[in-house]
Amino acid sequence: MTVFDLPGLEAKSALLTKETLEPGFWERGGAGSVSRELAAVQTRIGRWRDLERERLEMEALAEILSEEDDPELSAEFYERSAKLAKSVEAERIYVLLDEEHDISPAIVTVHAGAGGLDSQDWCEMLYRMYLRWAESRRFGVRVLDELRDQEAGVKSVTFEVSGDFAYGYLKGEQGVHRLVRISPFDSAKRRHTSFASVEVLPVIPESVEVDIRPEDLKMDTFRSSGAGGQHVNMTDSAVRITHLPTGIVVSCQIERSQHMNRATAMGVLRSRLFERTLRERRERIESLQGEKRVIAWGSQIRSYTLQPFQLVKDHRSECEIGNVYAVLDGDIDELIMAYLKFLKTGLTSGRADSSSAAGLADEE
């Protein structure tokens, strides 16, 4: 179980502060990411110190109330106790977000699976869900690439979510998401199952070295099909980059110039190559240890059922929520928290609205 490490955070703050004071710091690459990390660490230390100070004051109040009966002071004590409990609960999430790149912005890609219009519509629903979630947290969102279908839905979309711990929050969304509902595209009103995959990557700071050789890249340009104004749609400003050794393909068509689209696509490619290296390293370690992870890319991580009952079920943490429409409107914090707890402890936290519904969800 991870615990809060105040001395470790203070040491990290001192190290980052020392780095920012070095000559030429602001002229080198990665200065902005170091500065943002320092600000986040200092904010976290400040929040914890505020909680500790409030706890000590509450202990002093409790001692006074144990010796005398003061209704006004008692009311203040219970009011502040309730606020402190909420603050502590809110702080727990940061204890769970302690991996190296959790603090980073996130690059999210949603792909429609097999299933035609239903899956494309599901892909767009997931895209909207994440946009609404980011909006509720006042996180920034920048669309990097979007491939819409002329008839309905989205075939794929890539966007960047910026905000403290955006990657840490969203990393558990990676995997296959399943939707069960009455298809709006089926005139017979039959029930359909649709799939979409979600990929989540951290934005890698420029200070982190990722080996990309120019001779390993193939760059194609094409005319943008998305929004962006007349200039974007009339010139070959969109860029597609293929990394030949791995076969990874990234594209960007949202910026006004080819140069800007190429820079953005290269940023996404760096993140994907970095994540690939980390994943291969983890797989080698796990093969040596003989371990088998619960989650892997391509596995079904969550089901959203609208018919014949309503239930969202995360198959890793076993968290279950009956209000599917609230979840699809961006209320996914409970699912995120349940996964983070499961990731750290291996304990599930299922909450079913009915045992029969849970059983049916497993049978779908």
C-alpha positions as CSV (number, residue, x, y, z in Angstrom):
1,M,0.0,0.0,0.0
2,T,1.4,3.4,-1.0
3,V,1.7,6.0,1.8
4,F,2.3,9.7,1.7
5,D,6.0,10.5,1.7
6,L,6.4,14.1,2.8
7,P,10.2,13.9,3.3
8,G,10.5,12.4,-0.2
9,L,8.4,15.3,-1.7
10,E,10.4,17.9,0.2
11,A,13.7,16.3,-1.1
12,K,12.2,16.3,-4.6
13,S,11.2,20.0,-4.3
14,A,14.7,20.9,-3.2
15,L,16.2,19.0,-6.1
16,L,13.9,20.6,-8.7
17,T,14.4,24.1,-7.1
18,K,18.2,23.6,-7.4
19,E,17.8,22.6,-11.0
20,T,15.8,25.8,-11.9
21,L,18.6,27.9,-10.3
22,E,21.3,26.5,-12.6
23,P,22.7,28.9,-15.2
24,G,21.0,28.8,-18.5
25,F,18.1,26.7,-17.2
26,W,15.4,28.6,-19.1
27,E,17.3,28.4,-22.4
28,R,17.4,24.6,-22.5
29,G,14.8,22.1,-23.5
30,G,12.4,20.8,-20.9
31,A,12.6,23.8,-18.6
32,G,8.8,24.3,-18.7
33,S,8.0,20.7,-17.7
34,V,10.5,20.9,-14.8
35,S,8.9,24.2,-13.6
36,R,5.4,22.7,-13.8
37,E,6.5,19.6,-11.9
38,L,8.1,21.8,-9.2
39,A,4.9,23.9,-8.9
40,A,2.8,20.7,-8.5
41,V,5.1,19.2,-5.9
42,Q,5.1,22.5,-3.9
43,T,1.3,22.7,-4.1
44,R,1.0,19.1,-2.8
45,I,3.3,19.8,0.1
46,G,1.4,23.0,0.9
47,R,-2.0,21.1,0.9
48,W,-0.6,18.4,3.2
49,R,0.8,21.0,5.7
50,D,-2.6,22.7,5.7
51,L,-4.2,19.4,6.6
52,E,-1.7,18.7,9.3
53,R,-2.2,22.2,10.8
54,E,-6.0,21.8,10.8
55,R,-5.7,18.4,12.4
56,L,-3.6,19.8,15.3
57,E,-6.2,22.6,15.8
58,M,-9.0,20.1,15.8
59,E,-7.2,18.1,18.5
60,A,-6.8,21.2,20.6
61,L,-10.6,21.9,20.2
62,A,-11.4,18.3,21.2
63,E,-9.3,18.7,24.3
64,I,-11.1,21.9,25.3
65,L,-14.6,20.3,24.7
66,S,-13.6,17.3,26.9
67,E,-13.2,19.7,29.8
68,E,-16.2,22.1,29.3
69,D,-19.6,22.2,27.6
70,D,-19.6,24.9,24.9
71,P,-22.5,24.5,22.3
72,E,-21.0,27.1,20.0
73,L,-17.5,25.6,20.1
74,S,-19.0,22.1,19.7
75,A,-20.9,23.2,16.5
76,E,-17.7,24.6,15.1
77,F,-15.8,21.4,15.9
78,Y,-18.2,19.2,14.0
79,E,-18.4,21.6,11.1
80,R,-14.7,21.7,10.7
81,S,-14.4,18.0,11.3
82,A,-16.7,17.3,8.3
83,K,-14.6,19.7,6.1
84,L,-11.4,18.1,7.2
85,A,-12.7,14.6,6.4
86,K,-13.7,15.7,2.9
87,S,-10.2,17.3,2.4
88,V,-8.5,14.2,3.5
89,E,-10.6,12.1,1.1
90,A,-9.8,14.4,-1.8
91,E,-6.0,14.2,-0.9
92,R,-6.1,10.4,-1.0
93,I,-6.1,10.5,-4.8
94,Y,-2.7,12.1,-4.9
95,V,-1.3,9.3,-2.8
96,L,-2.3,6.9,-5.5
97,L,-0.8,9.1,-8.3
98,D,2.9,8.5,-7.5
99,E,4.3,6.9,-10.7
100,E,6.9,8.8,-12.7
101,H,4.7,10.3,-15.4
102,D,1.4,10.5,-13.5
103,I,1.7,14.3,-13.3
104,S,2.1,14.7,-17.1
105,P,-0.6,15.8,-19.6
106,A,-2.1,12.8,-21.5
107,I,-2.5,11.9,-25.2
108,V,-5.7,10.0,-25.6
109,T,-6.7,8.1,-28.8
110,V,-10.1,6.5,-29.3
111,H,-10.6,4.0,-32.1
112,A,-13.9,2.5,-33.3
113,G,-13.9,-1.3,-33.4
114,A,-15.6,-3.7,-35.7
115,G,-19.3,-3.0,-36.0
116,G,-19.7,-0.2,-38.6
117,L,-21.9,2.8,-37.6
118,D,-22.6,1.5,-34.1
119,S,-19.0,1.3,-33.2
120,Q,-18.2,4.7,-34.8
121,D,-21.1,6.2,-32.8
122,W,-19.8,4.5,-29.6
123,C,-16.3,6.0,-30.4
124,E,-17.9,9.5,-30.5
125,M,-19.8,8.8,-27.3
126,L,-16.6,7.9,-25.5
127,Y,-14.8,11.0,-27.0
128,R,-17.6,13.2,-25.6
129,M,-17.4,11.4,-22.2
130,Y,-13.7,12.3,-21.8
131,L,-14.3,15.9,-23.0
132,R,-17.1,16.4,-20.4
133,W,-14.8,14.9,-17.7
134,A,-12.0,17.2,-18.6
135,E,-14.3,20.2,-18.7
136,S,-15.6,19.3,-15.2
137,R,-12.0,19.5,-14.0
138,R,-11.2,22.6,-16.0
139,F,-8.5,20.7,-17.9
140,G,-7.5,21.9,-21.3
141,V,-8.2,19.7,-24.4
142,R,-6.6,20.1,-27.8
143,V,-7.7,17.9,-30.7
144,L,-4.6,16.5,-32.6
145,D,-6.3,14.4,-35.2
146,E,-9.9,13.4,-36.0
147,L,-11.3,11.1,-38.7
148,R,-15.1,11.4,-38.9
149,D,-17.4,9.3,-41.0
150,Q,-19.7,11.1,-43.4
151,E,-22.7,9.1,-42.3
152,A,-22.3,9.0,-38.5
153,G,-19.8,8.9,-35.7
154,V,-16.0,9.0,-35.5
155,K,-13.6,6.4,-36.8
156,S,-10.7,7.6,-34.6
157,V,-9.8,10.7,-32.7
158,T,-6.6,11.8,-30.9
159,F,-6.6,14.6,-28.4
160,E,-4.3,16.0,-25.7
161,V,-5.6,16.6,-22.1
162,S,-3.6,19.1,-20.2
163,G,-3.8,19.6,-16.4
164,D,-2.0,18.3,-13.3
165,F,-2.0,14.5,-13.2
166,A,-4.1,14.2,-16.4
167,Y,-2.2,11.1,-17.4
168,G,-2.4,9.6,-13.8
169,Y,-6.1,10.0,-13.9
170,L,-6.7,8.7,-17.4
171,K,-4.1,5.9,-17.6
172,G,-6.6,3.3,-16.4
173,E,-8.9,4.1,-19.3
174,Q,-6.6,2.2,-21.7
175,G,-8.2,-0.9,-23.1
176,V,-11.3,-2.0,-24.9
177,H,-14.7,-0.5,-23.9
178,R,-17.9,-2.4,-24.7
179,L,-21.4,-0.9,-25.2
180,V,-24.6,-3.0,-25.2
181,R,-27.7,-1.1,-26.4
182,I,-30.6,-1.1,-28.8
183,S,-29.0,0.2,-32.0
184,P,-30.3,3.5,-33.3
185,F,-29.1,2.4,-36.8
186,D,-31.1,-0.9,-36.8
187,S,-34.7,-0.5,-38.1
188,A,-35.6,-3.7,-36.4
189,K,-34.6,-2.2,-33.0
190,R,-32.4,-5.1,-32.1
191,R,-29.7,-5.1,-29.4
192,H,-26.2,-4.6,-30.6
193,T,-22.8,-4.9,-28.9
194,S,-20.2,-2.3,-30.0
195,F,-16.5,-2.0,-29.2
196,A,-14.0,0.9,-29.1
197,S,-10.4,0.9,-27.9
198,V,-8.8,3.7,-25.9
199,E,-5.0,4.4,-25.8
200,V,-3.6,6.7,-23.2
201,L,0.0,8.0,-23.3
202,P,1.9,10.5,-21.2
203,V,3.2,13.6,-22.9
204,I,7.0,13.1,-22.7
205,P,9.0,16.1,-21.6
206,E,11.7,17.3,-24.1
207,S,14.3,16.5,-21.4
208,V,13.6,12.8,-21.8
209,E,15.7,11.2,-24.6
210,V,13.8,9.1,-27.1
211,D,16.0,7.8,-29.9
212,I,14.3,8.6,-33.3
213,R,16.6,8.4,-36.3
214,P,15.5,10.6,-39.3
215,E,16.2,7.7,-41.7
216,D,13.6,5.6,-39.8
217,L,10.8,8.0,-40.6
218,K,8.5,8.2,-43.6
219,M,6.5,11.4,-43.8
220,D,3.4,11.8,-46.1
221,T,1.4,15.0,-46.5
222,F,-2.2,15.2,-47.5
223,R,-5.1,17.7,-47.5
224,S,-6.9,18.1,-44.2
225,S,-10.5,16.9,-44.0
226,G,-11.2,18.5,-40.7
227,A,-12.0,21.9,-39.3
228,G,-9.4,24.7,-39.3
229,G,-10.5,27.2,-41.9
230,Q,-10.1,27.6,-45.7
231,H,-6.3,27.6,-45.6
232,V,-6.1,24.2,-43.9
233,N,-8.6,22.6,-46.2
234,M,-7.0,23.8,-49.4
235,T,-3.4,22.9,-48.8
236,D,-1.5,19.7,-48.1
237,S,-0.9,20.8,-44.5
238,A,-1.9,17.4,-42.8
239,V,1.0,15.2,-41.9
240,R,1.3,11.4,-41.5
241,I,4.5,10.0,-40.0
242,T,5.4,6.3,-40.1
243,H,8.1,4.9,-37.9
244,L,9.5,2.1,-40.1
245,P,11.1,-0.1,-37.5
246,T,8.0,-0.4,-35.4
247,G,5.2,0.3,-37.9
248,I,3.8,3.0,-35.6
249,V,1.8,5.6,-37.6
250,V,0.8,9.0,-36.3
251,S,-1.0,11.8,-38.0
252,C,-2.0,15.4,-37.3
253,Q,-4.2,17.7,-39.4
254,I,-5.6,20.2,-36.9
255,E,-2.9,22.9,-37.2
256,R,-2.8,25.5,-39.9
257,S,0.7,24.7,-41.2
258,Q,2.5,21.6,-42.3
259,H,5.4,22.5,-40.0
260,M,3.1,22.7,-36.9
261,N,1.4,19.5,-37.8
262,R,4.7,17.7,-38.2
263,A,5.9,19.0,-34.7
264,T,2.7,17.9,-33.1
265,A,2.9,14.4,-34.8
266,M,6.5,14.0,-33.7
267,G,5.4,14.7,-30.1
268,V,2.8,12.0,-30.3
269,L,5.4,9.6,-31.9
270,R,7.9,10.2,-29.1
271,S,5.2,9.4,-26.5
272,R,4.2,6.2,-28.3
273,L,7.8,5.0,-28.7
274,F,8.5,5.8,-25.0
275,E,5.4,3.9,-23.9
276,R,6.4,1.0,-26.1
277,T,9.8,0.8,-24.5
278,L,8.4,0.8,-21.0
279,R,5.8,-1.8,-21.9
280,E,8.4,-4.1,-23.4
281,R,10.6,-3.7,-20.3
282,R,7.6,-4.6,-18.0
283,E,6.8,-7.6,-20.1
284,R,10.4,-8.9,-19.9
285,I,10.4,-8.4,-16.1
286,E,7.0,-10.2,-15.7
287,S,8.2,-13.1,-17.9
288,L,11.2,-13.6,-15.7
289,Q,9.1,-13.4,-12.5
290,G,6.4,-15.7,-13.9
291,E,3.7,-13.1,-13.3
292,K,0.6,-12.5,-15.3
293,R,-1.0,-9.1,-15.2
294,V,-4.7,-8.6,-15.0
295,I,-4.8,-5.9,-17.6
296,A,-3.2,-5.8,-21.0
297,W,-3.8,-3.8,-24.2
298,G,-6.6,-5.3,-26.1
299,S,-8.4,-6.7,-23.1
300,Q,-12.0,-5.7,-22.3
301,I,-11.7,-3.4,-19.3
302,R,-15.3,-2.1,-19.0
303,S,-18.8,-2.7,-20.2
304,Y,-21.6,-0.1,-20.5
305,T,-25.0,-1.7,-20.7
306,L,-28.1,0.3,-21.6
307,Q,-30.4,-2.7,-22.5
308,P,-32.0,-4.8,-21.0
309,F,-30.8,-3.0,-17.8
310,Q,-28.5,-0.1,-17.1
311,L,-25.1,-0.8,-15.6
312,V,-21.5,0.2,-16.0
313,K,-19.1,-2.4,-14.9
314,D,-15.3,-2.2,-14.7
315,H,-14.0,-5.7,-15.0
316,R,-10.7,-5.0,-13.2
317,S,-11.8,-3.2,-10.0
318,E,-15.4,-4.6,-10.2
319,C,-16.7,-1.1,-9.6
320,E,-20.4,-1.0,-10.8
321,I,-22.5,2.1,-11.4
322,G,-26.2,2.0,-12.3
323,N,-26.5,5.6,-13.7
324,V,-25.0,4.9,-17.1
325,Y,-26.0,8.2,-18.6
326,A,-24.2,10.2,-15.8
327,V,-21.1,8.2,-16.6
328,L,-21.4,8.9,-20.3
329,D,-21.8,12.6,-19.4
330,G,-18.3,12.6,-17.9
331,D,-19.0,11.4,-14.3
332,I,-16.2,8.8,-14.3
333,D,-14.3,9.8,-11.1
334,E,-15.6,6.8,-9.1
335,L,-14.4,4.5,-11.8
336,I,-11.0,6.2,-11.9
337,M,-10.6,6.1,-8.2
338,A,-11.6,2.4,-8.0
339,Y,-9.1,1.5,-10.6
340,L,-6.2,3.4,-8.9
341,K,-7.0,1.7,-5.6
342,F,-7.1,-1.7,-7.4
343,L,-3.8,-0.9,-9.1
344,K,-2.1,-0.2,-5.8
345,T,-3.7,-2.8,-3.6
346,G,-5.2,-5.4,-5.9
347,L,-8.5,-5.0,-3.9
348,T,-11.7,-4.7,-5.8
349,S,-14.5,-2.3,-4.8
350,G,-17.6,-3.5,-6.7
351,R,-20.9,-1.8,-6.0
352,A,-23.8,-3.4,-7.8
353,D,-27.4,-2.1,-7.9
354,S,-28.7,-5.6,-8.0
355,S,-27.1,-9.1,-8.1
356,S,-29.2,-10.1,-11.1
357,A,-28.0,-7.1,-13.1
358,A,-24.4,-8.0,-12.3
359,G,-25.0,-11.5,-13.4
360,L,-26.5,-10.4,-16.7
361,A,-23.6,-8.1,-17.3
362,D,-21.2,-11.0,-17.1
363,E,-23.3,-13.0,-19.5
364,E,-23.5,-10.4,-22.2
